[in-house]
Amino acid sequence: MSDESRAAQPAPESPAGPQPEPLRFFGASWVGHTDRYGLRRVGVAVGSLVAAVAGCLVLRFAYQGLEIADVGSFVNVLVVIMFAICSAVAFRRTWEGFGKRHDPQSVASMRSLMMIGFIGSLLAYFFRSLKEAPGEKLHREEYETAREQYAKRTSRRAGNPSKRKRRK
């Protein structure tokens, strides 16, 4: 393309005001439920459930490896309890994360626990995607608040102040 043809094409204008924050797997389609939103939700639900089942199978193989290694019943019970507790905590934390943002420091401190309890996070993702896109409620509230604040700010403006006529 030549420079002239590039200059002749108008640049795509971004709409004024706040833009919706894209969600993983959904982009900005969550705002108006466009671009096959329903199919994406079904895909996310099925994908997270399949991943959780695959994770359970991997954990079962790991447990069988512990049995073969004959590490003892105490270690076997300890491993099962550890994964159960970590999965429960990960489920709760992920579920709460759909309604409010966690501070970055607590996210960093819980990262290893969330990795151990990945099945709980996947199940939370599955159950939430049955109702809405995971995180949609939080993002919608933030987006609506930002739009309202933008509307208040722009409605107060009376134009360019330097072009106003001064009273004498």
Stockholm file with secondary structure:
# STOCKHOLM 1.0

chainA/1-168         MSDESRAAQPAPESPAGPQPEPLRFFGASWVGHTDRYGLRRVGVAVGSLVAAVAGCLVLRFAYQGLEIADVGSFVNVLVVIMFAICSAVAFRRTWEGFGKRHDPQSVASMRSLMMIGFIGSLLAYFFRSLKEAPGEKLHREEYETAREQYAKRTSRRAGNPSKRKRRK
#=GR chainA/1-168 SS CCHHHHHHSCCCCCCSSCCCCCBTTTBTTTTTTCSSHHHHHHHHHHHHHHHHHHHHHHHHHHHHHHHHHTCCHHHHHHHHHHHHHHHHHHHHHHHHHTTSCCCHHHHHHTHHHHHHTHHHHHHHHHHHHHHSSTTHHHHHHHHHHHHHHHHHHHHHCCSCGGGSCCCC
#=GC SS_cons         CCHHHHHHSCCCCCCSSCCCCCBTTTBTTTTTTCSSHHHHHHHHHHHHHHHHHHHHHHHHHHHHHHHHHTCCHHHHHHHHHHHHHHHHHHHHHHHHHTTSCCCHHHHHHTHHHHHHTHHHHHHHHHHHHHHSSTTHHHHHHHHHHHHHHHHHHHHHCCSCGGGSCCCC
//
